[in-house]
Amino acid sequence: MHSLSLKWISETAKDKYTYHVSWMGIPIIQFPQDMIAMQELIWRIKPDLIVETGIAHGGSIIYYASLLELVGANGLVIGIDRDIRSRNRAAIESHPMFKRIKMFEGSSTDTNLSQSVIDAAKDRQRIIVVLDSNHTHDHVLRELEIYSKLVKKDSYLVVFDTVIEDMPEGSFPDRPWDTKNNPKTAVREFLQTNKRFVIDDEIEKKLLITVAPSGYLKCISD
């Protein structure tokens, strides 16, 4: 089944499958399967903060904000992107769910920016972190080192696009990441020294098709 799922992902990537879906009018650029998994986590954990690196068009932060709206209370989404294009910013800021969103422009690994995010999170108790920006090993590893500190026991640190490692070499000719240099290789190195997190294999087994194999990391200790 794993090989069949990978074949499906590789074939649909040629047709830019993730660009076919939107959420509340905004392109989400995610697999619907992974978004359902995120919905389950959000409903179970009921986070008061979700931090996502990588905004793109903004569909995923709108999605998370809408789920927090359903959960109630004062949940907030923080989105980070090094380049928030003006048309995307305008669409997000004019959206009804923007009331639950705060955006930071700049590199997610920049010391000043990451400290601003940490400061914004200091009064939040239940935090989910989603990493989905630059997919190179070094960048994702640094994000893991920085933002894993925000996640408490029984919450999650989700690393998207770990599937890059499992796809045929050269699948991303116009990108700096590839096999042996991607989010999954970063996760492997991170878990060698950080024992607070384990891979939740049950999510991947349930989804069958996911861009985040070995990427759903559950925090098991504070």
HELIX and SHEET records of a PDB file:
HELIX    1   1 HIS A    2  ALA A   13  1                                  12    
HELIX    2   2 TYR A   17  HIS A   20  5                                   4    
HELIX    3   3 PRO A   32  ILE A   45  1                                  14    
HELIX    4   4 GLY A   59  VAL A   71  1                                  13    
HELIX    5   5 SER A   86  GLU A   93  1                                   8    
HELIX    6   6 PRO A   96  ARG A  100  5                                   5    
HELIX    7   7 THR A  111  ALA A  120  1                                  10    
HELIX    8   8 HIS A  137  TYR A  147  1                                  11    
HELIX    9   9 SER A  148  LEU A  150  5                                   3    
HELIX   10  10 THR A  162  ASP A  166  5                                   5    
HELIX   11  11 PRO A  183  THR A  193  1                                  11    
HELIX   12  12 ASP A  201  LEU A  207  1                                   7    
SHEET    1   A 2 SER A  22  TRP A  23  0                                        
SHEET    2   A 2 ILE A  26  PRO A  27 -1                                        
SHEET    1   B 7 ILE A 101  GLU A 105  0                                        
SHEET    2   B 7 LEU A  76  ASP A  81  1                                        
SHEET    3   B 7 LEU A  49  THR A  53  1                                        
SHEET    4   B 7 ILE A 127  LEU A 131  1                                        
SHEET    5   B 7 TYR A 156  VAL A 159  1                                        
SHEET    6   B 7 TYR A 216  CYS A 219 -1                                        
SHEET    7   B 7 PHE A 197  ILE A 199 -1                                        
END                                                                             
